[in-house]
Amino acid sequence: MFKRPIYAILLQRLREPRRFIQVLAGPRQVGKTTLIEQLLEELTIPTLYVSADEPTLKDHYWIEQQWEIARQHLSKTSENALLIIDEIQKIPAWSETVKKCWDEDTRHKRALKVVLLGSAPLLVQKGLTESLAGRFEQISITHWTFQEMQSAFGWTMDEYIYFGGYPGAAELIHDEKRWARYINDSLIETSLSRDILLLNPIHKPALLRRLFYLCCEYSGQILSYQKMLGQLHDVGNTTTLAHYLSLLSGAGMVSGLSKFVGKKIRERGSSPKLQVFNTALLSAHAHYTFEEAKKDRDYWGRLVESTVGAYLLNSALSQQVEVFYWREGDQEVDFILRWGKKVLAIEVKSSARKTTTGGMAACQKQFNVTRSLLVGGQGLPLEKFFNIPLHQWFDSDTTKI
């Protein structure tokens, strides 16, 4: 069975003697539970796995009960024991209860380790920062990369660009209608209804749904909030729209990139550039088959740019990199990345035809750009770009790449 690179990192952490709460947060259907199942085959310590995603309503007493059951393993062995709680964000006030139980174990010197899994990263992060500061380590479980889909399923680059990176849907791509139903019903609808609408106070659920599909339709394009309201035929306010977009981003579905201006205080006021986290979300309800999409040069170009954007967004989650776009007048750069004080400019091209990079030159004049990359087309092949860790591109010495 294929094992993601993150598997080795997590296995090493769980084998360390020190205690900590390991948090795995990521969108639905990216393999969090499968990852845990693989780890349990390697670990020899007593383990209790429970999930809060069952129909019966769970509360903080349920956490305490499961915690006590896991503690019983410690009385039967001299080794550590492990408690794994899946879908932790479904339980109200979960972080306060976890903190209480964890601190009790610390005072009594109990060697119980804990792994928490969550499919709503934004809600998980909120609970961590509010109650569990200094007690946890987090690993972001992101959508699958091209290398992972290629290694596990033998995918080509074109297949990855169109079908995205959901491993559970990989075997369905030869029946595109069935594949699309799976993405829409099992992934999109489940994420919207169970990870956003059910767990957040949403006054206009229909607006949030329409916003999601609008973001997919316009992925790779800059759209002001006022224009979004016009497209959505809603007389709402832009603050509500920005909040809903933040929730969709926190669920690992779509995001709105801010314009890069060099000063953080001004970046939030810009019109967002819409970007999916996984191109499957775009293709599943598009009016193009795989073969039709490849023949439409403009549409395929949008898919290529969205594929690069999705890779950047997912990579940035674990590498403390910020992702922006840049535009002044008719000059534009597809993506601007900031890592500390270093700035990386990326332009994406899908055609082998010669293209101008005037936007890149204008951006370099205005900002201290560490490095500029042309990806795709006559530039760097997509396969090579995806194969090199993101932070290495910030090194201006090309001989090290």
Steps between C-alpha positions, in 0.01 A plus 500: 500500500628847408614709796518878483833666591335646810463143630869467592498836680199413714629150578827645624318751721277238656802286584665784692495455878371850576129573534312744280164534331546430129238675288428398139274753330396498136201495265284194443616203294874576503588183692520597869323187627687275255826652623408410857406145398840459338672631813312259726645211302849619599445610860516241775360707789135454613273727296141622519348650184162677525309733269262785572359476146236246598129596497467498881556847642829524690591744777792569735395209727557266208860623469557441871357148471725408207798654675435288810474185289837582341650554846404144593751377243776660705426280798552188288837587348819681588507663156321811374142488380341695216155663473380607153187716466374556145276793394577680825351830378150345514499515882404832661772649725730209416824687558418590863424135580816377326703755698343386828568132435850563367600710801363233735724241332796735526449547876466126555789420262290278275672405174193539278561648154219661303429550128213726393364498143278768351345557158425869563847653535370849586296372796780273618748787492263721698473242777875449511588866536229565758574219746795278409791740455831329574347152511472399134681457171301533178546341160292629211372210290450659160360395164714248313785622281568392144788278615271322746223441245758385245667259745174359635293487180736552206338830399631723224540875548194568282288268714615677814426843353140404421407244768693656788632318806227300676626142547154358569379608156807384305355169386188670362659731242426265209130551572495879512132535589541267795820680601319837493212364711747372757679837523174695523312270738770348722743790514346835416158450656640325807757773560244778459225343711700327773818705534373853438121536521458262794787639707480873431224761539404561136212742443492451123586137421382531140736793450794299634427216259469734204823671604684167498390418147579854385854466641545174307367654178733801532803321642813683388317830451489820706148597603395778736246426771256741339523312170454173687178631652386599153578154362324338796192726463510576871448829679735407782803677637860437410595423862269196500643385168858535625408301812346220296805488275717469812292202616532332159874555514517359853331183374766457230260562212558842340691811599526866409861615452581856602689744282867534589592857586801440722327629814279265700274781619369561147475145366159417648316777317566367150268316263570128546635267236286188524679167523392140560702274728438206266415518129253212541268755661513701178475214250222307673229746399660652189344451158814337361605138486868421546562483125294814430689693767837415345385626160378839629826694533360780716316269738797265530718799580269586789523143626879505484517827693252368757709183535810706579299723734359198683850358542624831641209534744540145632879523523481835680292350782792295630787731405390836645489659154249772408338493154381813315449633147615832358336738251545863403298626202537239226817351653452185705697219663309180569648424842723679749638295789655646814715300738637725770666786315542306175257547210443256213308601184340225289339528157313197361473418129335199343595561136833442330453827309722793587334725753591833650584537868451873532319456829802323648734781396268766643469309826877468530539874463254572779605233750816328611423164336737224606421281202267484200374179343317424177320169549358297211508581128853606404595530865568247773312169441215445743642162605828658611331789676273266698791271585707760688401609854348846490745664738795407275372732227570796727872438458621741232799277418366291212795262524349356817179392328 
